[in-house]
Amino acid sequence: MGSALASLDEAELQPVVDLSNDAEPGCTELRISGRRDATALVQVTQVLADQGLAVSSASLGDGGEDVYHLTRAGGGAVPQEAWGPLRDALLRVLQTGARSNKPSIHGAAVDVDERVLRAMPSEADAGALEQAAHDMVEAADALVRAERELVAAGEGADQAFLAARYELSSQLERRMAALEAILTSRREQLERAMREATAPVPDFFKPPSGLHHGPGGRIILQAFNWESCKEPWWNKMAALAPKAAEVGFTAAWLPPPSESVSPQGYLPRDLYNLNSRYGSEAELRNLIGVCHELGIKAIADIVINHRCAHDQGDDGKWNKFGGRLAWDRGMICSNNPAFGGRGAWKKFDDYPAAPNVDHSNERVQHDVAGWMKWLRNSIGFDGWRFDYVKGYDGKFAKLYVDATVPQMAFGEYWDTCAYTDGVLNYNQDAHRQRTVDWCDATGATCAAFDFTLKGILQEAVSRGEYWRLIDGQGRPPGVLGMWPSRAITFLENHDTGSTLQHWPFPWEHAAEGYAYLLTHCGTPCIFYDHMYYDAQLREHITRLMDIRRRFRINNKSEVMIHKAYGNLYAAIVDKKIAMKMGPGDWSPSSDRVQIGQRDWRLLHSGPNFAVWEAVFG
């Protein structure tokens, strides 16, 4: 008897595909009901595209079924003789991808917790899903038509036609990624709600993990840009430091302090000579003293991947060094023949503009560690920002950190994100993994700039693709979602923005970007230009910094993503604050977000963002 009941239940759950030409003139109505997995939506639309069918409209989930109105590529309804192959193809993908929707204990009623009900899709969520599916089908249909025209044209296809096909392919990549992200967001919300429904009631007033007054609560100011070397910078920053401390900066990342071939300091020559284009050694010491009086940690930019020589060696190449560290070509890696190095061949990235330092050489290790100890103990620096860490093994960064015991250390691992047909891929796991691997190679002694997050965030706000702000596991993107305590989050720096503009964050979205950084986990780093070149932007930043400090948001804060689709992103952080980004309409009250609070109170808002506090008691 039990077996018969089980068979009956399974039969009721099987997907059903119905086709009709009676619903609307000139189109075929496709109805899919029964057991089906939301993730099968991608395969369904692919089947329709493969069959050369266009979707004129779609309604997903209404009445427990999905309804599509289809036309042939050339127009008109699908002929009945084509229904059989279409139905068979659809059933294959639906039966393969379907999951049972029965309770895990068969025949037993499952109590539905109120929190699970609150996590169920709202009308807006369903609309976003429907729109994403419709957009993807349209993009697939357009690409299929272009592919067929390309085949028909053969060798006669011109460059304009190929460019149009490339653009259509890019559009499909974006639409598929958007749908994937929305499905991920919904799945994570429901799974989290189920976990919370069976867990003890949380203590909403429990302090978050991480030290608020230690590294976990830091807010870094990048205290320079690419043009700062044109001013007496150490003196200027000493004058700005009191106000920086007042608004909440706890650390200042300063430019490279040593004498350099380039005025910005990134082609260092005499490491111990601290009379640079930014000012004298005495002025630098004064600035660091001012920072310490105000409780600001001074972070030195450490450029040790390469070093410029003072003179040409016997071979006529620039490999003879002066100053206190009088190295020769034995301290230079042998990769680049232009410098005649006789040191080890390195497997890491070569920096072609200057001799690359061989950190496997024991004398180099001794000399670099000695110089950094001098910066730490005599000059007064509190921490390190390692430049161009793709050029040498992370174990050497660990060696220098262990030798100097800084209060914080982080590296610049700037790698290229993954793209397909010119479109930033939704999945950037491999990209962020390389940064995480470097942090791991340092023995977790160093954090790293989250370039993955920067790339995703600026794409999301500039293109209205907020679905990018959740990864495939329902976490934040970038290093932030994998190892938040090792993520230095930022929008811009002296290379990506400033006057170089190598990879700029859209200025008009900067306030929105900082709303994300300053309410989320990780350690935020604020760019000088954003803080000091725009009074309105500075006001938004300082208000958001105040919220971060007031609610003790830190580098390990818990982020619960509630929405992540086309024009909207929303999250709850540490069960204390809610925030939203994007032009989409949302508030925690209208979405009935409940974490034990009595009410939600708006704290601050700006262009395309808002932040609320949860009011308890």
Secondary structure, 3 states (H helix, E strand, C coil): CHHHHHHHHHHHHCCEEEEECCCCCCCEEEEEECCCCCCHHHHHHHHHHHCCEEEEEEECCHHHEEEEEEEECCCCCCCHHHHHHHHHHHHHHHHHHCCCCCCCCCCCCCCCCHHHHHHCCCHHHHHHHHHHHHHHHHHHHHHHHHHHHHHHHHHHCCHHHHHHHHHHHHHHHHHHHHHHHHHHHHHHHHHHHHHHHHCCCCCCCCCCCCCCCCHHHCCEEECCCCCHHHCCHHHHHHHHHHHHHHHCCCEEECCCCCCECCCCCCCECCCCCCCECCECHHHHHHHHHHHHHCCCEEEEEECCCECCCCEECCCCCEEECCCCCCCCHHHECCCCHHHCCCCCCCCCCCCCCCCEECCCCHHHHHHHHHHHHHHHHHHCCCEEEECCHHHCCHHHHHHHHHHHCCCEEEECCCCCCCEECCEECCCCHHHHHHHHHHHHHCCCCCEEECHHHHHHHHHHHHHCCHHHHCCCCCCCCCHHHHCHHHEEEECCCCCCCCCCCCCCCCHHHHHHHHHHHCCCCCEEEEEHHHHHCCHHHHHHHHHHHHHHHHCCCCCCCCEEEEEEECCEEEEEECCCEEEEECCCCCCCCCCCCCCCCCEEEEEEEECCEEEEEEECC
